[in-house]
Amino acid sequence: MRSEKYRLSYLPLFYKDLDEKITYIAEKLKNPKAASDLLNKVEAAICSF
């Protein structure tokens, strides 16, 4: 079986949207821990590729 490698890239819009979601959760919903947990999980998922 042959091994294929893929390159994953993210558009700037992804980072903008993520920042908006993190800010909304932390500031509007007043839950900075949930925002931090979400960011950590997204970063872990990105790094797992």
CHARMM-style PDB file with segment names, atoms N, HN, CA, C and O in Angstrom:
ATOM      1  N   MET     1       0.843  -1.181   0.000  1.00  0.00      PROA
ATOM      2  CA  MET     1       0.000   0.000   0.000  1.00  0.00      PROA
ATOM      3  C   MET     1       0.886   1.241   0.000  1.00  0.00      PROA
ATOM      4  O   MET     1       1.842   1.323   0.771  1.00  0.00      PROA
ATOM      5  N   ARG     2       0.583   2.170  -0.829  1.00  0.00      PROA
ATOM      6  HN  ARG     2      -0.194   2.104  -1.455  1.00  0.00      PROA
ATOM      7  CA  ARG     2       1.428   3.359  -0.929  1.00  0.00      PROA
ATOM      8  C   ARG     2       0.945   4.438   0.039  1.00  0.00      PROA
ATOM      9  O   ARG     2      -0.251   4.607   0.277  1.00  0.00      PROA
ATOM     10  N   SER     3       1.907   5.146   0.576  1.00  0.00      PROA
ATOM     11  HN  SER     3       2.878   5.008   0.382  1.00  0.00      PROA
ATOM     12  CA  SER     3       1.617   6.211   1.532  1.00  0.00      PROA
ATOM     13  C   SER     3       1.585   7.547   0.807  1.00  0.00      PROA
ATOM     14  O   SER     3       2.535   7.916   0.116  1.00  0.00      PROA
ATOM     15  N   GLU     4       0.497   8.258   0.971  1.00  0.00      PROA
ATOM     16  HN  GLU     4      -0.275   7.959   1.532  1.00  0.00      PROA
ATOM     17  CA  GLU     4       0.368   9.570   0.349  1.00  0.00      PROA
ATOM     18  C   GLU     4       0.458  10.642   1.421  1.00  0.00      PROA
ATOM     19  O   GLU     4      -0.032  10.462   2.536  1.00  0.00      PROA
ATOM     20  N   LYS     5       1.080  11.742   1.080  1.00  0.00      PROA
ATOM     21  HN  LYS     5       1.478  11.888   0.175  1.00  0.00      PROA
ATOM     22  CA  LYS     5       1.166  12.870   1.999  1.00  0.00      PROA
ATOM     23  C   LYS     5       0.300  13.999   1.467  1.00  0.00      PROA
ATOM     24  O   LYS     5       0.239  14.263   0.266  1.00  0.00      PROA
ATOM     25  N   TYR     6      -0.350  14.638   2.388  1.00  0.00      PROA
ATOM     26  HN  TYR     6      -0.300  14.424   3.363  1.00  0.00      PROA
ATOM     27  CA  TYR     6      -1.197  15.763   2.044  1.00  0.00      PROA
ATOM     28  C   TYR     6      -0.699  17.005   2.762  1.00  0.00      PROA
ATOM     29  O   TYR     6      -0.092  16.929   3.830  1.00  0.00      PROA
ATOM     30  N   ARG     7      -0.962  18.120   2.167  1.00  0.00      PROA
ATOM     31  HN  ARG     7      -1.455  18.182   1.300  1.00  0.00      PROA
ATOM     32  CA  ARG     7      -0.604  19.401   2.786  1.00  0.00      PROA
ATOM     33  C   ARG     7      -1.912  20.124   3.095  1.00  0.00      PROA
ATOM     34  O   ARG     7      -2.733  20.366   2.211  1.00  0.00      PROA
ATOM     35  N   LEU     8      -2.079  20.453   4.343  1.00  0.00      PROA
ATOM     36  HN  LEU     8      -1.412  20.256   5.061  1.00  0.00      PROA
ATOM     37  CA  LEU     8      -3.287  21.127   4.786  1.00  0.00      PROA
ATOM     38  C   LEU     8      -2.963  22.587   5.040  1.00  0.00      PROA
ATOM     39  O   LEU     8      -2.003  22.901   5.744  1.00  0.00      PROA
ATOM     40  N   SER     9      -3.755  23.473   4.473  1.00  0.00      PROA
ATOM     41  HN  SER     9      -4.535  23.218   3.902  1.00  0.00      PROA
ATOM     42  CA  SER     9      -3.538  24.899   4.713  1.00  0.00      PROA
ATOM     43  C   SER     9      -4.869  25.540   5.091  1.00  0.00      PROA
ATOM     44  O   SER     9      -5.942  25.070   4.712  1.00  0.00      PROA
ATOM     45  N   TYR    10      -4.765  26.616   5.841  1.00  0.00      PROA
ATOM     46  HN  TYR    10      -3.894  26.998   6.148  1.00  0.00      PROA
ATOM     47  CA  TYR    10      -5.946  27.305   6.332  1.00  0.00      PROA
ATOM     48  C   TYR    10      -5.997  28.708   5.743  1.00  0.00      PROA
ATOM     49  O   TYR    10      -4.981  29.399   5.658  1.00  0.00      PROA
ATOM     50  N   LEU    11      -7.173  29.111   5.344  1.00  0.00      PROA
ATOM     51  HN  LEU    11      -7.998  28.550   5.413  1.00  0.00      PROA
ATOM     52  CA  LEU    11      -7.361  30.443   4.797  1.00  0.00      PROA
ATOM     53  C   LEU    11      -7.361  31.476   5.919  1.00  0.00      PROA
ATOM     54  O   LEU    11      -7.704  31.159   7.057  1.00  0.00      PROA
ATOM     55  N   PRO    12      -6.982  32.697   5.604  1.00  0.00      PROA
ATOM     56  CA  PRO    12      -7.036  33.755   6.620  1.00  0.00      PROA
ATOM     57  C   PRO    12      -8.432  33.904   7.231  1.00  0.00      PROA
ATOM     58  O   PRO    12      -8.564  34.284   8.395  1.00  0.00      PROA
ATOM     59  N   LEU    13      -9.458  33.610   6.458  1.00  0.00      PROA
ATOM     60  HN  LEU    13      -9.351  33.301   5.513  1.00  0.00      PROA
ATOM     61  CA  LEU    13     -10.823  33.694   6.961  1.00  0.00      PROA
ATOM     62  C   LEU    13     -11.034  32.725   8.133  1.00  0.00      PROA
ATOM     63  O   LEU    13     -11.776  33.035   9.065  1.00  0.00      PROA
ATOM     64  N   PHE    14     -10.397  31.577   8.089  1.00  0.00      PROA
ATOM     65  HN  PHE    14      -9.794  31.325   7.331  1.00  0.00      PROA
ATOM     66  CA  PHE    14     -10.496  30.616   9.195  1.00  0.00      PROA
ATOM     67  C   PHE    14     -10.010  31.250  10.487  1.00  0.00      PROA
ATOM     68  O   PHE    14     -10.678  31.159  11.517  1.00  0.00      PROA
ATOM     69  N   TYR    15      -8.849  31.889  10.437  1.00  0.00      PROA
ATOM     70  HN  TYR    15      -8.305  31.962   9.601  1.00  0.00      PROA
ATOM     71  CA  TYR    15      -8.275  32.498  11.639  1.00  0.00      PROA
ATOM     72  C   TYR    15      -9.133  33.660  12.135  1.00  0.00      PROA
ATOM     73  O   TYR    15      -9.285  33.855  13.341  1.00  0.00      PROA
ATOM     74  N   LYS    16      -9.687  34.425  11.210  1.00  0.00      PROA
ATOM     75  HN  LYS    16      -9.564  34.267  10.230  1.00  0.00      PROA
ATOM     76  CA  LYS    16     -10.565  35.538  11.583  1.00  0.00      PROA
ATOM     77  C   LYS    16     -11.818  35.010  12.271  1.00  0.00      PROA
ATOM     78  O   LYS    16     -12.219  35.521  13.316  1.00  0.00      PROA
ATOM     79  N   ASP    17     -12.431  33.996  11.689  1.00  0.00      PROA
ATOM     80  HN  ASP    17     -12.106  33.581  10.839  1.00  0.00      PROA
ATOM     81  CA  ASP    17     -13.633  33.407  12.276  1.00  0.00      PROA
ATOM     82  C   ASP    17     -13.340  32.794  13.643  1.00  0.00      PROA
ATOM     83  O   ASP    17     -14.118  32.953  14.584  1.00  0.00      PROA
ATOM     84  N   LEU    18     -12.224  32.100  13.742  1.00  0.00      PROA
ATOM     85  HN  LEU    18     -11.592  31.972  12.977  1.00  0.00      PROA
ATOM     86  CA  LEU    18     -11.851  31.487  15.016  1.00  0.00      PROA
ATOM     87  C   LEU    18     -11.661  32.552  16.084  1.00  0.00      PROA
ATOM     88  O   LEU    18     -12.125  32.394  17.214  1.00  0.00      PROA
ATOM     89  N   ASP    19     -10.988  33.624  15.733  1.00  0.00      PROA
ATOM     90  HN  ASP    19     -10.611  33.752  14.815  1.00  0.00      PROA
ATOM     91  CA  ASP    19     -10.777  34.720  16.680  1.00  0.00      PROA
ATOM     92  C   ASP    19     -12.113  35.308  17.134  1.00  0.00      PROA
ATOM     93  O   ASP    19     -12.298  35.594  18.317  1.00  0.00      PROA
ATOM     94  N   GLU    20     -13.032  35.485  16.204  1.00  0.00      PROA
ATOM     95  HN  GLU    20     -12.882  35.252  15.243  1.00  0.00      PROA
ATOM     96  CA  GLU    20     -14.349  36.016  16.556  1.00  0.00      PROA
ATOM     97  C   GLU    20     -15.093  35.085  17.510  1.00  0.00      PROA
ATOM     98  O   GLU    20     -15.737  35.543  18.454  1.00  0.00      PROA
ATOM     99  N   LYS    21     -15.003  33.785  17.264  1.00  0.00      PROA
ATOM    100  HN  LYS    21     -14.479  33.413  16.497  1.00  0.00      PROA
ATOM    101  CA  LYS    21     -15.692  32.812  18.126  1.00  0.00      PROA
ATOM    102  C   LYS    21     -15.084  32.801  19.521  1.00  0.00      PROA
ATOM    103  O   LYS    21     -15.807  32.780  20.517  1.00  0.00      PROA
ATOM    104  N   ILE    22     -13.775  32.814  19.594  1.00  0.00      PROA
ATOM    105  HN  ILE    22     -13.188  32.831  18.785  1.00  0.00      PROA
ATOM    106  CA  ILE    22     -13.081  32.802  20.883  1.00  0.00      PROA
ATOM    107  C   ILE    22     -13.427  34.066  21.673  1.00  0.00      PROA
ATOM    108  O   ILE    22     -13.706  34.000  22.870  1.00  0.00      PROA
ATOM    109  N   THR    23     -13.407  35.208  20.999  1.00  0.00      PROA
ATOM    110  HN  THR    23     -13.180  35.261  20.027  1.00  0.00      PROA
ATOM    111  CA  THR    23     -13.740  36.474  21.655  1.00  0.00      PROA
ATOM    112  C   THR    23     -15.184  36.474  22.142  1.00  0.00      PROA
ATOM    113  O   THR    23     -15.472  36.922  23.251  1.00  0.00      PROA
ATOM    114  N   TYR    24     -16.081  35.972  21.314  1.00  0.00      PROA
ATOM    115  HN  TYR    24     -15.847  35.608  20.413  1.00  0.00      PROA
ATOM    116  CA  TYR    24     -17.498  35.920  21.688  1.00  0.00      PROA
ATOM    117  C   TYR    24     -17.703  35.064  22.938  1.00  0.00      PROA
ATOM    118  O   TYR    24     -18.396  35.476  23.869  1.00  0.00      PROA
ATOM    119  N   ILE    25     -17.108  33.894  22.958  1.00  0.00      PROA
ATOM    120  HN  ILE    25     -16.545  33.559  22.202  1.00  0.00      PROA
ATOM    121  CA  ILE    25     -17.265  33.000  24.099  1.00  0.00      PROA
ATOM    122  C   ILE    25     -16.663  33.612  25.361  1.00  0.00      PROA
ATOM    123  O   ILE    25     -17.270  33.570  26.432  1.00  0.00      PROA
ATOM    124  N   ALA    26     -15.477  34.174  25.226  1.00  0.00      PROA
ATOM    125  HN  ALA    26     -14.985  34.208  24.357  1.00  0.00      PROA
ATOM    126  CA  ALA    26     -14.779  34.721  26.391  1.00  0.00      PROA
ATOM    127  C   ALA    26     -15.443  35.982  26.932  1.00  0.00      PROA
ATOM    128  O   ALA    26     -15.602  36.132  28.143  1.00  0.00      PROA
ATOM    129  N   GLU    27     -15.831  36.889  26.037  1.00  0.00      PROA
ATOM    130  HN  GLU    27     -15.702  36.767  25.053  1.00  0.00      PROA
ATOM    131  CA  GLU    27     -16.311  38.199  26.481  1.00  0.00      PROA
ATOM    132  C   GLU    27     -17.834  38.296  26.572  1.00  0.00      PROA
ATOM    133  O   GLU    27     -18.368  38.735  27.591  1.00  0.00      PROA
ATOM    134  N   LYS    28     -18.522  37.895  25.529  1.00  0.00      PROA
ATOM    135  HN  LYS    28     -18.088  37.539  24.701  1.00  0.00      PROA
ATOM    136  CA  LYS    28     -19.986  38.033  25.513  1.00  0.00      PROA
ATOM    137  C   LYS    28     -20.644  36.999  26.439  1.00  0.00      PROA
ATOM    138  O   LYS    28     -21.566  37.320  27.189  1.00  0.00      PROA
ATOM    139  N   LEU    29     -20.155  35.760  26.372  1.00  0.00      PROA
ATOM    140  HN  LEU    29     -19.405  35.500  25.763  1.00  0.00      PROA
ATOM    141  CA  LEU    29     -20.727  34.717  27.229  1.00  0.00      PROA
ATOM    142  C   LEU    29     -20.043  34.663  28.586  1.00  0.00      PROA
ATOM    143  O   LEU    29     -20.469  33.938  29.485  1.00  0.00      PROA
ATOM    144  N   LYS    30     -18.973  35.444  28.720  1.00  0.00      PROA
ATOM    145  HN  LYS    30     -18.627  36.034  27.990  1.00  0.00      PROA
ATOM    146  CA  LYS    30     -18.212  35.533  29.977  1.00  0.00      PROA
ATOM    147  C   LYS    30     -17.726  34.156  30.451  1.00  0.00      PROA
ATOM    148  O   LYS    30     -17.892  33.774  31.609  1.00  0.00      PROA
ATOM    149  N   ASN    31     -17.118  33.431  29.503  1.00  0.00      PROA
ATOM    150  HN  ASN    31     -16.982  33.741  28.562  1.00  0.00      PROA
ATOM    151  CA  ASN    31     -16.601  32.107  29.823  1.00  0.00      PROA
ATOM    152  C   ASN    31     -15.213  31.943  29.191  1.00  0.00      PROA
ATOM    153  O   ASN    31     -15.057  31.224  28.204  1.00  0.00      PROA
ATOM    154  N   PRO    32     -14.212  32.613  29.766  1.00  0.00      PROA
ATOM    155  CA  PRO    32     -12.875  32.544  29.186  1.00  0.00      PROA
ATOM    156  C   PRO    32     -12.268  31.141  29.218  1.00  0.00      PROA
ATOM    157  O   PRO    32     -11.458  30.803  28.354  1.00  0.00      PROA
ATOM    158  N   LYS    33     -12.646  30.324  30.199  1.00  0.00      PROA
ATOM    159  HN  LYS    33     -13.303  30.598  30.901  1.00  0.00      PROA
ATOM    160  CA  LYS    33     -12.106  28.959  30.252  1.00  0.00      PROA
ATOM    161  C   LYS    33     -12.592  28.142  29.055  1.00  0.00      PROA
ATOM    162  O   LYS    33     -11.815  27.410  28.442  1.00  0.00      PROA
ATOM    163  N   ALA    34     -13.875  28.270  28.726  1.00  0.00      PROA
ATOM    164  HN  ALA    34     -14.506  28.865  29.224  1.00  0.00      PROA
ATOM    165  CA  ALA    34     -14.410  27.550  27.565  1.00  0.00      PROA
ATOM    166  C   ALA    34     -13.734  28.031  26.279  1.00  0.00      PROA
ATOM    167  O   ALA    34     -13.447  27.230  25.389  1.00  0.00      PROA
ATOM    168  N   ALA    35     -13.483  29.324  26.184  1.00  0.00      PROA
ATOM    169  HN  ALA    35     -13.716  29.975  26.907  1.00  0.00      PROA
ATOM    170  CA  ALA    35     -12.806  29.868  25.001  1.00  0.00      PROA
ATOM    171  C   ALA    35     -11.395  29.316  24.896  1.00  0.00      PROA
ATOM    172  O   ALA    35     -10.945  28.937  23.814  1.00  0.00      PROA
ATOM    173  N   SER    36     -10.707  29.273  26.015  1.00  0.00      PROA
ATOM    174  HN  SER    36     -11.072  29.581  26.893  1.00  0.00      PROA
ATOM    175  CA  SER    36      -9.343  28.740  26.032  1.00  0.00      PROA
ATOM    176  C   SER    36      -9.325  27.250  25.699  1.00  0.00      PROA
ATOM    177  O   SER    36      -8.463  26.782  24.954  1.00  0.00      PROA
ATOM    178  N   ASP    37     -10.275  26.514  26.252  1.00  0.00      PROA
ATOM    179  HN  ASP    37     -10.975  26.894  26.858  1.00  0.00      PROA
ATOM    180  CA  ASP    37     -10.362  25.070  25.966  1.00  0.00      PROA
ATOM    181  C   ASP    37     -10.619  24.830  24.480  1.00  0.00      PROA
ATOM    182  O   ASP    37     -10.018  23.941  23.877  1.00  0.00      PROA
ATOM    183  N   LEU    38     -11.510  25.624  23.895  1.00  0.00      PROA
ATOM    184  HN  LEU    38     -11.998  26.346  24.385  1.00  0.00      PROA
ATOM    185  CA  LEU    38     -11.796  25.490  22.463  1.00  0.00      PROA
ATOM    186  C   LEU    38     -10.556  25.766  21.636  1.00  0.00      PROA
ATOM    187  O   LEU    38     -10.233  25.013  20.718  1.00  0.00      PROA
ATOM    188  N   LEU    39      -9.868  26.838  21.962  1.00  0.00      PROA
ATOM    189  HN  LEU    39     -10.131  27.449  22.709  1.00  0.00      PROA
ATOM    190  CA  LEU    39      -8.653  27.181  21.223  1.00  0.00      PROA
ATOM    191  C   LEU    39      -7.603  26.077  21.343  1.00  0.00      PROA
ATOM    192  O   LEU    39      -6.962  25.721  20.354  1.00  0.00      PROA
ATOM    193  N   ASN    40      -7.428  25.540  22.538  1.00  0.00      PROA
ATOM    194  HN  ASN    40      -7.949  25.829  23.341  1.00  0.00      PROA
ATOM    195  CA  ASN    40      -6.464  24.460  22.737  1.00  0.00      PROA
ATOM    196  C   ASN    40      -6.821  23.226  21.920  1.00  0.00      PROA
ATOM    197  O   ASN    40      -5.941  22.577  21.355  1.00  0.00      PROA
ATOM    198  N   LYS    41      -8.111  22.899  21.856  1.00  0.00      PROA
ATOM    199  HN  LYS    41      -8.826  23.426  22.315  1.00  0.00      PROA
ATOM    200  CA  LYS    41      -8.529  21.723  21.086  1.00  0.00      PROA
ATOM    201  C   LYS    41      -8.358  21.937  19.587  1.00  0.00      PROA
ATOM    202  O   LYS    41      -7.975  21.016  18.866  1.00  0.00      PROA
ATOM    203  N   VAL    42      -8.639  23.140  19.120  1.00  0.00      PROA
ATOM    204  HN  VAL    42      -8.950  23.889  19.705  1.00  0.00      PROA
ATOM    205  CA  VAL    42      -8.448  23.443  17.700  1.00  0.00      PROA
ATOM    206  C   VAL    42      -6.964  23.365  17.349  1.00  0.00      PROA
ATOM    207  O   VAL    42      -6.593  22.794  16.324  1.00  0.00      PROA
ATOM    208  N   GLU    43      -6.115  23.942  18.206  1.00  0.00      PROA
ATOM    209  HN  GLU    43      -6.417  24.406  19.039  1.00  0.00      PROA
ATOM    210  CA  GLU    43      -4.664  23.891  17.963  1.00  0.00      PROA
ATOM    211  C   GLU    43      -4.156  22.454  17.973  1.00  0.00      PROA
ATOM    212  O   GLU    43      -3.318  22.085  17.150  1.00  0.00      PROA
ATOM    213  N   ALA    44      -4.660  21.642  18.900  1.00  0.00      PROA
ATOM    214  HN  ALA    44      -5.340  21.941  19.569  1.00  0.00      PROA
ATOM    215  CA  ALA    44      -4.237  20.234  18.974  1.00  0.00      PROA
ATOM    216  C   ALA    44      -4.662  19.476  17.716  1.00  0.00      PROA
ATOM    217  O   ALA    44      -3.912  18.650  17.197  1.00  0.00      PROA
ATOM    218  N   ALA    45      -5.857  19.760  17.239  1.00  0.00      PROA
ATOM    219  HN  ALA    45      -6.466  20.432  17.660  1.00  0.00      PROA
ATOM    220  CA  ALA    45      -6.338  19.099  16.020  1.00  0.00      PROA
ATOM    221  C   ALA    45      -5.491  19.504  14.814  1.00  0.00      PROA
ATOM    222  O   ALA    45      -5.177  18.669  13.965  1.00  0.00      PROA
ATOM    223  N   ILE    46      -5.127  20.768  14.737  1.00  0.00      PROA
ATOM    224  HN  ILE    46      -5.382  21.446  15.426  1.00  0.00      PROA
ATOM    225  CA  ILE    46      -4.304  21.245  13.627  1.00  0.00      PROA
ATOM    226  C   ILE    46      -2.921  20.587  13.686  1.00  0.00      PROA
ATOM    227  O   ILE    46      -2.390  20.154  12.663  1.00  0.00      PROA
ATOM    228  N   CYS    47      -2.354  20.519  14.869  1.00  0.00      PROA
ATOM    229  HN  CYS    47      -2.785  20.871  15.700  1.00  0.00      PROA
ATOM    230  CA  CYS    47      -1.016  19.946  15.023  1.00  0.00      PROA
ATOM    231  C   CYS    47      -0.985  18.439  14.805  1.00  0.00      PROA
ATOM    232  O   CYS    47       0.081  17.876  14.558  1.00  0.00      PROA
ATOM    233  N   SER    48      -2.119  17.788  14.892  1.00  0.00      PROA
ATOM    234  HN  SER    48      -2.985  18.246  15.093  1.00  0.00      PROA
ATOM    235  CA  SER    48      -2.144  16.329  14.732  1.00  0.00      PROA
ATOM    236  C   SER    48      -2.016  15.904  13.272  1.00  0.00      PROA
ATOM    237  O   SER    48      -1.844  14.718  12.991  1.00  0.00      PROA
ATOM    238  N   PHE    49      -2.096  16.852  12.338  1.00  0.00      PROA
ATOM    239  HN  PHE    49      -2.236  17.815  12.567  1.00  0.00      PROA
ATOM    240  CA  PHE    49      -1.970  16.515  10.922  1.00  0.00      PROA
ATOM    241  C   PHE    49      -0.558  16.462  10.532  1.00  0.00      PROA
ATOM    242  OT1 PHE    49      -0.247  16.192   9.371  1.00  0.00      PROA
TER     243      PHE     49
END
